[in-house]
Amino acid sequence: MNKIVWILGAGFSKPLGGPLLTELLSPGSMDILQAAFGSHSWVNHPSIAATVDLYRAHL
């Protein structure tokens, strides 16, 4: 399986097509993750949704 690594926070992944942190944790990010990686168990892990909610609460 190929693995993808995004270095978040400094913009390094943007030229490679990766998201900026604000895009990754945007209101629609859970829908995007579900559509792209729905078959992977980590997508539905409670910590993923909690991280997105925590980030959005502090905007």
Biotite code that builds the C-alpha atoms (Angstrom):
import biotite.structure as struc

atoms = struc.array([
    struc.Atom([0.000, 0.000, 0.000], chain_id="A", res_id=1, res_name="MET", atom_name="CA", element="C"),
    struc.Atom([1.273, 3.464, -0.869], chain_id="A", res_id=2, res_name="ASN", atom_name="CA", element="C"),
    struc.Atom([1.451, 5.914, 1.991], chain_id="A", res_id=3, res_name="LYS", atom_name="CA", element="C"),
    struc.Atom([0.955, 9.670, 1.846], chain_id="A", res_id=4, res_name="ILE", atom_name="CA", element="C"),
    struc.Atom([2.517, 12.049, 4.347], chain_id="A", res_id=5, res_name="VAL", atom_name="CA", element="C"),
    struc.Atom([1.385, 15.633, 4.723], chain_id="A", res_id=6, res_name="TRP", atom_name="CA", element="C"),
    struc.Atom([3.506, 18.073, 6.708], chain_id="A", res_id=7, res_name="ILE", atom_name="CA", element="C"),
    struc.Atom([0.887, 20.383, 8.139], chain_id="A", res_id=8, res_name="LEU", atom_name="CA", element="C"),
    struc.Atom([1.260, 23.862, 9.468], chain_id="A", res_id=9, res_name="GLY", atom_name="CA", element="C"),
    struc.Atom([4.059, 25.198, 7.333], chain_id="A", res_id=10, res_name="ALA", atom_name="CA", element="C"),
    struc.Atom([2.520, 24.950, 3.852], chain_id="A", res_id=11, res_name="GLY", atom_name="CA", element="C"),
    struc.Atom([5.070, 22.404, 2.597], chain_id="A", res_id=12, res_name="PHE", atom_name="CA", element="C"),
    struc.Atom([2.376, 20.035, 1.328], chain_id="A", res_id=13, res_name="SER", atom_name="CA", element="C"),
    struc.Atom([0.427, 22.668, -0.639], chain_id="A", res_id=14, res_name="LYS", atom_name="CA", element="C"),
    struc.Atom([2.593, 22.538, -3.806], chain_id="A", res_id=15, res_name="PRO", atom_name="CA", element="C"),
    struc.Atom([2.158, 18.758, -3.773], chain_id="A", res_id=16, res_name="LEU", atom_name="CA", element="C"),
    struc.Atom([-1.621, 19.057, -3.723], chain_id="A", res_id=17, res_name="GLY", atom_name="CA", element="C"),
    struc.Atom([-2.031, 18.605, 0.009], chain_id="A", res_id=18, res_name="GLY", atom_name="CA", element="C"),
    struc.Atom([-4.339, 20.762, 2.094], chain_id="A", res_id=19, res_name="PRO", atom_name="CA", element="C"),
    struc.Atom([-3.444, 23.590, 4.392], chain_id="A", res_id=20, res_name="LEU", atom_name="CA", element="C"),
    struc.Atom([-4.443, 22.974, 8.009], chain_id="A", res_id=21, res_name="LEU", atom_name="CA", element="C"),
    struc.Atom([-7.497, 25.243, 7.737], chain_id="A", res_id=22, res_name="THR", atom_name="CA", element="C"),
    struc.Atom([-8.668, 23.291, 4.679], chain_id="A", res_id=23, res_name="GLU", atom_name="CA", element="C"),
    struc.Atom([-8.017, 19.923, 6.296], chain_id="A", res_id=24, res_name="LEU", atom_name="CA", element="C"),
    struc.Atom([-10.029, 20.842, 9.374], chain_id="A", res_id=25, res_name="LEU", atom_name="CA", element="C"),
    struc.Atom([-12.746, 22.855, 7.620], chain_id="A", res_id=26, res_name="SER", atom_name="CA", element="C"),
    struc.Atom([-16.463, 22.243, 8.309], chain_id="A", res_id=27, res_name="PRO", atom_name="CA", element="C"),
    struc.Atom([-16.739, 19.905, 5.308], chain_id="A", res_id=28, res_name="GLY", atom_name="CA", element="C"),
    struc.Atom([-13.557, 17.990, 6.055], chain_id="A", res_id=29, res_name="SER", atom_name="CA", element="C"),
    struc.Atom([-15.295, 15.014, 7.674], chain_id="A", res_id=30, res_name="MET", atom_name="CA", element="C"),
    struc.Atom([-17.440, 14.545, 4.555], chain_id="A", res_id=31, res_name="ASP", atom_name="CA", element="C"),
    struc.Atom([-14.337, 14.698, 2.353], chain_id="A", res_id=32, res_name="ILE", atom_name="CA", element="C"),
    struc.Atom([-12.465, 12.199, 4.536], chain_id="A", res_id=33, res_name="LEU", atom_name="CA", element="C"),
    struc.Atom([-15.456, 9.878, 4.515], chain_id="A", res_id=34, res_name="GLN", atom_name="CA", element="C"),
    struc.Atom([-15.759, 10.055, 0.717], chain_id="A", res_id=35, res_name="ALA", atom_name="CA", element="C"),
    struc.Atom([-12.038, 9.545, 0.093], chain_id="A", res_id=36, res_name="ALA", atom_name="CA", element="C"),
    struc.Atom([-11.140, 7.051, 2.816], chain_id="A", res_id=37, res_name="PHE", atom_name="CA", element="C"),
    struc.Atom([-14.465, 5.647, 4.041], chain_id="A", res_id=38, res_name="GLY", atom_name="CA", element="C"),
    struc.Atom([-13.268, 2.064, 3.727], chain_id="A", res_id=39, res_name="SER", atom_name="CA", element="C"),
    struc.Atom([-10.476, 2.629, 6.272], chain_id="A", res_id=40, res_name="HIS", atom_name="CA", element="C"),
    struc.Atom([-11.290, 2.101, 9.942], chain_id="A", res_id=41, res_name="SER", atom_name="CA", element="C"),
    struc.Atom([-9.307, 5.140, 11.123], chain_id="A", res_id=42, res_name="TRP", atom_name="CA", element="C"),
    struc.Atom([-11.760, 7.508, 9.393], chain_id="A", res_id=43, res_name="VAL", atom_name="CA", element="C"),
    struc.Atom([-14.497, 6.603, 11.856], chain_id="A", res_id=44, res_name="ASN", atom_name="CA", element="C"),
    struc.Atom([-12.288, 6.725, 14.941], chain_id="A", res_id=45, res_name="HIS", atom_name="CA", element="C"),
    struc.Atom([-13.762, 9.142, 17.517], chain_id="A", res_id=46, res_name="PRO", atom_name="CA", element="C"),
    struc.Atom([-10.463, 11.014, 17.804], chain_id="A", res_id=47, res_name="SER", atom_name="CA", element="C"),
    struc.Atom([-10.716, 12.210, 14.190], chain_id="A", res_id=48, res_name="ILE", atom_name="CA", element="C"),
    struc.Atom([-14.077, 13.932, 14.712], chain_id="A", res_id=49, res_name="ALA", atom_name="CA", element="C"),
    struc.Atom([-12.959, 15.229, 18.119], chain_id="A", res_id=50, res_name="ALA", atom_name="CA", element="C"),
    struc.Atom([-9.844, 16.804, 16.589], chain_id="A", res_id=51, res_name="THR", atom_name="CA", element="C"),
    struc.Atom([-11.865, 18.559, 13.892], chain_id="A", res_id=52, res_name="VAL", atom_name="CA", element="C"),
    struc.Atom([-14.438, 19.777, 16.441], chain_id="A", res_id=53, res_name="ASP", atom_name="CA", element="C"),
    struc.Atom([-11.740, 21.027, 18.817], chain_id="A", res_id=54, res_name="LEU", atom_name="CA", element="C"),
    struc.Atom([-9.963, 22.936, 16.052], chain_id="A", res_id=55, res_name="TYR", atom_name="CA", element="C"),
    struc.Atom([-13.189, 24.538, 14.814], chain_id="A", res_id=56, res_name="ARG", atom_name="CA", element="C"),
    struc.Atom([-14.177, 25.544, 18.366], chain_id="A", res_id=57, res_name="ALA", atom_name="CA", element="C"),
    struc.Atom([-11.013, 27.654, 18.647], chain_id="A", res_id=58, res_name="HIS", atom_name="CA", element="C"),
    struc.Atom([-11.264, 29.508, 15.353], chain_id="A", res_id=59, res_name="LEU", atom_name="CA", element="C"),
])
